Amino acid sequence: MSYQACKRYIAAVTQYFVTTTGNVCATELDAFTKGAEFGVPCHKVVIFVDEAAKDLEINVWAGIVNQTWADKVHGVFLFGDDKQLKPTNTSSKKNDRYNAFSDRLDISLPCRLVRQGFPHFRLLEQRRMNAAIAAFPNRAFYDGLLRDGPKALRPLEPVMLGLHAVLKGILQKKLCNNIITNEHVRLAWIEIVARREYRNDSAYVDKHTSEFFEKVYPDLLGYFKQPQQEGKTVEGHMMIICAYKEALLRYCTKRDELLKRDASLTLADMPRILTVEASQGEESTMVVLDGSFQFGDAIGFMDDKGRCNVALTRAKEVLWVLGGRMGMKVKGEHRSYSARTLLEMFERGERDPHGNVLNGITRYKVLPG
C-alpha cells in the first residue's frame, strides 16, 4: 500500500509523462490527472503523439479521448512522416474478406486530417543524413523537396576520426580489390552472388551473413577497440537492418555464437540488429541493409515505398547495402515500384572516368572465396 501511495504521489506531481498509445490507461496516468488529492490539481493536458503516421487511428485517439483526462485536453500535436511506414493493417484482403472498408485502416489520423485541410507543417530540412545518403531518398520519396542542414555536408573524417580509412580498407582489401576513391566509401552496394532461400515464407541469404561477420565486422570491431575511440562502441554506431525475420534470426544466431566463443566480447561490441519496422525512429552512424536482394524481380516485402524509405534513411554517415546482381526479366513500367527504385540507385547521375556513379550508390562486386 505504501508503495502504491508513493507511486501515485510521484505521478501526480510529475509534469511530463512519456508512454505508448497502448499504455494510456495505466494506473500511473490515472494518478497523473488526479493530483488534487496531493494539492497539485491538473487543469490542462497537452498531448504529443510521436510516429502517429504509422499507428492505427483508433490507437492515436486512445491517448486523446481517454476518460481520465478527456475534459482537460487543450492541445494535440501529431508527429510523423507519411512517406514512411503506414499503420499495420491485419485485416484479410484476400478471398475471406470480413471488413468491406479495411483499406481505410491504411490511413492514419494525421494523414486523414491533412487531406481534410487541417492545419499542418511539413519539416523540409533534414539534419540526420549526410547529403550523399539523403540525395536518393529525396528524389525517390520526397519529390526533391528536402534540403540538407549544415551538418549534412560534413566530411566523414571529422565525425568519426579514422573510420574512413577502415571502410576503404574493407572494400579494397577484403571484399573486391577495386581501387576505391574517397567519395565512394559512404554509399556502397556490396554485390554478393548467392542463393536466396526461404524458411516459413521468410527470405534469407546465408552468404550475406557470413560475408558481413567474416570480412566487415572484424575490422570495425578493431576500430572501436582502439584507445582513441574510448566511450564509442559498435552497438552505439552501427546497425544492421533486415527486411525479413529469418534473415534477422541468422544475424542474431551468428552474433550469439561470437559472444559465446569470445568471453571478452559483450553486446556493446555487436551491431544492433533490427527489422525495417523496428528501425523506424532509430538512427546510426553506419547502417548495413540486408534486404535479401538477389534478383530485381523478387523484392518481396521491400516492394513498398514506405519500407524502402525507412530502410534507406536510418544511416547518418555510411550506408552499405548487401545484395546480388539484381538482374530483371520484367522490363519497363511493368516492373514493381521497388525494382525500378533499386535500378535507379545504380543508373542515376553522371559517371566518373572509372564508371562510378556520382551522386548515387557505387556498386562493388565481391570476389569469390
Backbone torsions as a table, in degrees:
resi	resn	phi	psi	omega
1	MET	NA	-41.5	-179.8
2	SER	-63.1	-40.4	179.9
3	TYR	-62.3	-45.7	-179.9
4	GLN	-62.2	-39.8	-179.9
5	ALA	-66.1	-41.5	178.0
6	CYS	-63.9	-41.6	-179.6
7	LYS	-64.0	-42.3	178.7
8	ARG	-63.2	-37.9	179.9
9	TYR	-65.6	-46.8	-179.6
10	ILE	-60.8	-41.7	178.7
11	ALA	-64.9	-38.0	-176.7
12	ALA	-67.6	-35.8	-176.3
13	VAL	-93.1	1.1	179.1
14	THR	-82.2	135.9	-179.1
15	GLN	-88.7	-27.7	-175.4
16	TYR	-127.7	135.0	175.3
17	PHE	-126.2	134.8	175.7
18	VAL	-115.9	122.2	-178.1
19	THR	-149.6	179.4	175.6
20	THR	-99.1	162.4	178.5
21	THR	-64.7	-22.0	179.3
22	GLY	-80.4	-11.5	-177.6
23	ASN	-114.4	17.6	-175.7
24	VAL	-69.9	-14.3	178.6
25	CYS	-96.6	12.5	-179.7
26	ALA	-64.6	151.5	-177.3
27	THR	-63.1	-31.0	179.5
28	GLU	-61.6	-39.4	179.6
29	LEU	-73.2	-27.5	174.4
30	ASP	-62.7	-43.2	179.1
31	ALA	-68.8	-30.6	-178.3
32	PHE	-56.3	-38.5	-177.2
33	THR	-96.4	3.6	179.3
34	LYS	-119.4	43.7	-177.1
35	GLY	-74.1	-6.5	-178.9
36	ALA	-58.2	-32.5	-179.1
37	GLU	-67.0	-15.1	176.3
38	PHE	-111.8	12.9	179.3
39	GLY	79.9	15.8	179.3
40	VAL	-126.3	76.4	-176.9
41	PRO	-66.4	145.8	177.7
42	CYS	-101.6	115.0	-177.3
43	HIS	-98.3	-37.4	-175.5
44	LYS	-138.9	148.5	176.4
45	VAL	-130.6	134.1	174.2
46	VAL	-115.7	127.9	-175.7
47	ILE	-102.5	129.0	172.5
48	PHE	-116.5	123.5	178.9
49	VAL	-116.4	112.8	179.1
50	ASP	-87.8	152.8	-178.6
51	GLU	52.8	36.4	-177.5
52	ALA	-67.5	-22.8	-177.8
53	ALA	-73.6	-13.1	-179.9
54	LYS	-109.2	4.1	-178.8
55	ASP	-105.3	149.1	175.7
56	LEU	-60.8	143.9	-176.8
57	GLU	-57.3	-39.3	-178.4
58	ILE	-62.7	-32.4	178.9
59	ASN	-70.8	-38.0	178.8
60	VAL	-66.9	-42.6	178.4
61	TRP	-62.8	-29.5	-178.6
62	ALA	-58.1	-34.6	179.0
63	GLY	-81.1	-12.0	-177.0
64	ILE	-98.2	-42.2	-174.3
65	VAL	-104.4	19.1	176.4
66	ASN	-53.4	130.9	-173.4
67	GLN	-61.0	-20.4	-179.0
68	THR	-68.5	-35.4	-176.2
69	TRP	-134.4	10.9	-176.1
70	ALA	-53.4	-37.0	-178.2
71	ASP	-78.7	-4.6	-178.5
72	LYS	-107.9	-4.4	-176.5
73	VAL	-69.9	121.2	-179.6
74	HIS	-116.2	0.7	178.5
75	GLY	-172.6	144.7	177.9
76	VAL	-134.5	127.8	177.4
77	PHE	-122.3	123.5	179.5
78	LEU	-109.2	127.5	179.8
79	PHE	-115.3	140.8	178.3
80	GLY	171.1	173.7	-179.3
81	ASP	-126.7	110.0	-177.3
82	ASP	-73.6	-2.0	177.0
83	LYS	-93.4	-1.3	-178.7
84	GLN	-108.1	-143.4	-172.4
85	LEU	-66.7	141.2	175.1
86	LYS	-87.3	169.9	174.5
87	PRO	-58.7	147.7	178.8
88	THR	-76.0	114.0	-177.3
89	ASN	-109.9	107.8	-177.4
90	THR	-96.0	6.9	179.2
91	SER	-66.5	141.0	178.4
92	SER	-67.5	132.5	179.8
93	LYS	-120.6	10.6	-178.8
94	LYS	-98.0	-141.1	-176.7
95	ASN	-63.3	-43.4	179.9
96	ASP	-88.9	83.6	-177.6
97	ARG	-104.6	114.7	-174.5
98	TYR	-100.2	-13.6	-179.5
99	ASN	-124.6	109.5	-177.6
100	ALA	-67.6	-15.8	-177.4
101	PHE	-116.1	26.9	-175.0
102	SER	-62.4	-26.9	-179.6
103	ASP	-62.3	-24.5	-179.7
104	ARG	-68.4	-21.9	178.6
105	LEU	-70.1	-13.1	176.6
106	ASP	-77.4	-11.8	-176.8
107	ILE	-98.7	119.6	179.4
108	SER	-79.3	164.6	-179.8
109	LEU	-59.8	-49.6	179.9
110	PRO	-61.5	-36.4	179.1
111	CYS	-65.6	-39.7	179.4
112	ARG	-66.9	-41.1	-179.5
113	LEU	-65.7	-38.5	178.3
114	VAL	-62.9	-43.3	179.1
115	ARG	-61.9	-29.9	-178.7
116	GLN	-88.6	4.0	174.0
117	GLY	91.0	12.3	177.9
118	PHE	-67.5	150.7	-178.7
119	PRO	-63.5	136.5	179.6
120	HIS	-154.0	160.5	179.3
121	PHE	-128.1	134.5	176.1
122	ARG	-105.8	124.4	177.3
123	LEU	-83.0	120.0	-172.4
124	LEU	-109.3	1.1	177.0
125	GLU	-107.9	118.1	178.9
126	GLN	-95.0	134.5	-176.7
127	ARG	-122.4	6.2	-178.0
128	ARG	-88.1	-54.1	-168.4
129	MET	-93.0	148.4	168.1
130	ASN	-61.1	149.0	-175.1
131	ALA	-58.0	-32.7	-179.7
132	ALA	-65.6	-34.9	179.0
133	ILE	-79.0	-36.0	-176.0
134	ALA	-74.0	-22.0	-172.7
135	ALA	-59.0	-47.0	-176.7
136	PHE	-69.4	-50.6	176.6
137	PRO	-57.6	-34.2	178.6
138	ASN	-61.1	-43.9	178.7
139	ARG	-70.4	-45.2	-169.9
140	ALA	-78.2	-32.6	-171.9
141	PHE	-118.6	-25.4	-173.7
142	TYR	-116.7	16.4	175.4
143	ASP	55.6	27.7	176.8
144	GLY	73.6	15.6	-175.1
145	LEU	-87.0	-14.1	-177.8
146	LEU	-79.4	144.0	171.3
147	ARG	-117.0	154.0	-176.9
148	ASP	-90.2	136.4	174.4
149	GLY	-73.7	171.1	-176.2
150	PRO	-56.9	-39.6	-176.5
151	LYS	-71.8	-15.8	-178.1
152	ALA	-70.6	-12.4	-176.9
153	LEU	-102.8	5.1	-177.8
154	ARG	-71.7	141.2	171.9
155	PRO	-69.0	160.2	-175.4
156	LEU	-68.6	-36.4	-171.2
157	GLU	-58.5	-47.0	179.2
158	PRO	-66.6	-26.5	-178.3
159	VAL	-73.8	-48.5	178.9
160	MET	-132.7	92.5	-173.8
161	LEU	-58.5	121.1	176.6
162	GLY	91.7	-12.3	-177.0
163	LEU	-67.9	-36.9	-178.7
164	HIS	-57.2	-45.1	-179.4
165	ALA	-64.8	-37.3	179.0
166	VAL	-65.0	-46.8	-179.9
167	LEU	-64.2	-41.1	178.8
168	LYS	-62.9	-39.8	178.9
169	GLY	-65.5	-39.4	178.5
170	ILE	-62.2	-46.5	-178.4
171	LEU	-65.9	-45.3	-170.5
172	GLN	-80.7	-34.4	-172.7
173	LYS	-102.8	-30.1	-172.5
174	LYS	-107.8	-24.6	-173.5
175	LEU	-107.1	-50.1	-168.4
176	CYS	-135.6	-14.9	-178.6
177	ASN	64.7	11.4	177.7
178	ASN	-73.5	162.0	170.4
179	ILE	-81.9	115.7	-173.8
180	ILE	-99.7	123.1	175.1
181	THR	-87.1	156.8	-175.1
182	ASN	-59.0	-32.5	-173.7
183	GLU	-73.9	-13.8	-171.4
184	HIS	-112.5	23.8	177.6
185	VAL	-88.9	-35.8	-175.5
186	ARG	-63.6	-42.5	-167.9
187	LEU	-126.4	105.4	-172.7
188	ALA	-139.0	140.7	171.2
189	TRP	-102.8	114.9	-179.3
190	ILE	-92.2	104.5	-175.1
191	GLU	-81.5	110.1	179.7
192	ILE	-118.7	108.4	-179.3
193	VAL	-81.9	118.0	-177.0
194	ALA	-158.8	179.3	-178.1
195	ARG	-93.9	129.5	175.0
196	ARG	-87.8	124.0	-176.7
197	GLU	-118.7	170.8	-177.0
198	TYR	-133.5	145.7	172.0
199	ARG	-145.1	124.9	-175.6
200	ASN	54.8	41.5	180.0
201	ASP	61.0	21.3	179.9
202	SER	-119.2	128.7	-172.2
203	ALA	-84.6	154.1	174.1
204	TYR	-161.2	157.8	174.7
205	VAL	-130.7	106.0	-175.0
206	ASP	-57.9	-35.7	-176.9
207	LYS	-67.0	-28.1	174.8
208	HIS	-59.4	-46.3	-178.1
209	THR	-64.5	-47.3	-177.3
210	SER	-66.1	-40.5	179.6
211	GLU	-63.2	-38.8	179.9
212	PHE	-64.9	-52.7	-174.3
213	PHE	-73.1	-23.6	-179.4
214	GLU	-90.6	-32.3	-172.0
215	LYS	-116.1	-25.2	-176.9
216	VAL	-102.2	-51.0	-172.7
217	TYR	-60.9	-44.6	-175.4
218	PRO	-56.2	-44.2	-179.2
219	ASP	-68.5	-35.4	177.6
220	LEU	-68.2	-39.7	176.3
221	LEU	-61.5	-44.8	178.1
222	GLY	-60.0	-37.1	178.8
223	TYR	-62.3	-46.5	-176.9
224	PHE	-76.3	-15.1	177.4
225	LYS	-84.7	-7.4	179.3
226	GLN	-65.6	144.8	-179.4
227	PRO	-56.3	-35.8	-177.7
228	GLN	-70.9	-11.1	177.6
229	GLN	-101.2	21.2	-178.8
230	GLU	-56.1	133.1	-178.2
231	GLY	93.2	-13.0	177.9
232	LYS	-105.8	143.3	-178.2
233	THR	-131.9	161.5	174.1
234	VAL	-60.6	-44.9	-178.6
235	GLU	-58.7	-37.8	-177.0
236	GLY	-78.0	-15.5	-173.7
237	HIS	-128.5	2.5	-177.9
238	MET	-140.0	141.7	-178.4
239	MET	-139.9	138.9	171.7
240	ILE	-108.0	127.3	178.7
241	ILE	-111.8	125.1	-179.2
242	CYS	-113.3	137.3	179.8
243	ALA	-78.7	-19.7	-175.3
244	TYR	-128.8	146.4	-179.6
245	LYS	-61.8	-39.6	-177.8
246	GLU	-64.8	-38.6	176.1
247	ALA	-64.2	-42.5	178.4
248	LEU	-60.2	-42.6	-179.7
249	LEU	-61.5	-35.5	-179.9
250	ARG	-70.6	-37.8	174.7
251	TYR	-65.2	-42.4	-179.9
252	CYS	-65.1	-39.3	178.8
253	THR	-62.8	-45.0	179.0
254	LYS	-64.8	-40.3	177.5
255	ARG	-59.9	-46.6	-178.5
256	ASP	-64.7	-35.0	176.7
257	GLU	-62.7	-41.9	179.1
258	LEU	-66.0	-38.2	179.3
259	LEU	-65.3	-37.9	178.8
260	LYS	-71.6	-34.9	-176.4
261	ARG	-73.7	-34.8	-176.3
262	ASP	-122.6	105.1	-176.2
263	ALA	-66.6	-16.4	-179.3
264	SER	-78.8	-14.6	-179.2
265	LEU	-86.9	145.8	174.9
266	THR	-128.5	175.4	178.0
267	LEU	-60.9	-25.8	177.8
268	ALA	-66.0	-20.2	179.0
269	ASP	-89.2	2.0	-177.4
270	MET	-114.4	147.8	176.0
271	PRO	-70.2	152.0	171.0
272	ARG	-69.5	141.4	-178.4
273	ILE	-122.8	115.6	-173.2
274	LEU	-133.9	156.8	168.3
275	THR	-80.3	169.1	178.5
276	VAL	-59.1	-44.4	-178.1
277	GLU	-61.7	-44.5	-177.6
278	ALA	-69.9	-20.7	-176.8
279	SER	-81.6	-15.6	179.9
280	GLN	-62.0	131.1	-176.2
281	GLY	91.6	-10.6	178.8
282	GLU	-98.9	166.3	176.0
283	GLU	-155.6	160.9	-179.7
284	SER	-156.9	153.6	178.4
285	THR	-57.8	-45.7	179.1
286	MET	-127.7	137.4	177.8
287	VAL	-127.0	133.9	170.1
288	VAL	-109.5	118.6	-178.4
289	LEU	-100.4	119.9	175.4
290	ASP	-115.6	98.9	178.8
291	GLY	-94.4	11.7	-174.5
292	SER	56.0	32.3	179.2
293	PHE	-72.3	134.9	168.3
294	GLN	-138.5	-36.1	-179.0
295	PHE	-129.6	139.8	-177.7
296	GLY	-66.7	-19.3	-179.8
297	ASP	-92.3	3.4	-178.4
298	ALA	-132.4	67.1	-177.7
299	ILE	-84.0	-29.7	178.4
300	GLY	67.0	-130.6	-175.8
301	PHE	-63.1	-18.2	-179.9
302	MET	-80.2	-1.6	179.6
303	ASP	-80.1	60.9	-177.4
304	ASP	-156.0	129.4	-178.0
305	LYS	-57.5	-45.4	-177.3
306	GLY	-61.5	-44.6	-179.7
307	ARG	-65.3	-43.2	177.4
308	CYS	-59.5	-45.1	-178.4
309	ASN	-59.9	-50.0	-179.7
310	VAL	-59.5	-47.6	-176.2
311	ALA	-61.8	-34.8	-174.1
312	LEU	-92.1	-0.9	-175.9
313	THR	-122.8	21.0	177.2
314	ARG	-89.9	-21.1	-175.7
315	ALA	-81.9	135.2	176.1
316	LYS	-89.8	-39.3	-173.6
317	GLU	-124.8	-34.5	-174.2
318	VAL	-138.4	132.0	176.2
319	LEU	-131.6	117.5	173.9
320	TRP	-115.6	134.7	179.5
321	VAL	-112.4	129.1	175.6
322	LEU	-95.6	125.0	-178.5
323	GLY	-165.1	179.7	-179.0
324	GLY	-97.4	-155.9	-179.2
325	ARG	-71.3	-24.1	179.0
326	MET	62.9	33.4	174.2
327	GLY	-64.2	147.3	-175.2
328	MET	-130.3	130.0	176.4
329	LYS	-85.1	-36.1	-179.9
330	VAL	-77.2	139.6	-174.3
331	LYS	-114.8	157.5	170.4
332	GLY	56.3	-138.8	-174.4
333	GLU	-70.1	-10.8	178.4
334	HIS	-78.3	-10.7	177.3
335	ARG	-70.2	154.3	177.1
336	SER	-67.0	164.2	-179.4
337	TYR	-58.1	-48.5	-175.7
338	SER	-68.1	-33.1	177.0
339	ALA	-62.2	-43.6	177.9
340	ARG	-65.8	-38.8	-179.3
341	THR	-64.0	-47.6	-179.0
342	LEU	-65.8	-36.1	177.7
343	LEU	-63.3	-38.5	179.8
344	GLU	-64.6	-30.4	179.4
345	MET	-59.5	-30.5	179.2
346	PHE	-85.4	-37.2	-165.6
347	GLU	-97.8	-16.7	-175.1
348	ARG	-72.8	141.0	171.5
349	GLY	95.8	168.6	179.1
350	GLU	-77.6	162.1	179.8
351	ARG	-113.3	144.5	177.5
352	ASP	-84.0	177.2	-177.9
353	PRO	-58.7	-21.0	179.7
354	HIS	-90.1	-0.9	-179.8
355	GLY	90.4	1.7	178.5
356	ASN	-76.7	144.4	-179.8
357	VAL	-80.6	127.1	175.9
358	LEU	-85.6	146.7	-179.3
359	ASN	57.7	27.4	178.1
360	GLY	-149.1	-171.5	-177.0
361	ILE	-86.7	141.2	179.6
362	THR	-98.0	136.9	-174.4
363	ARG	-103.0	126.3	179.2
364	TYR	-120.0	126.0	179.7
365	LYS	-90.1	121.8	-178.8
366	VAL	-75.5	132.5	179.0
367	LEU	-72.1	146.1	178.1
368	PRO	-68.8	154.1	177.5
369	GLY	93.7	NA	NA
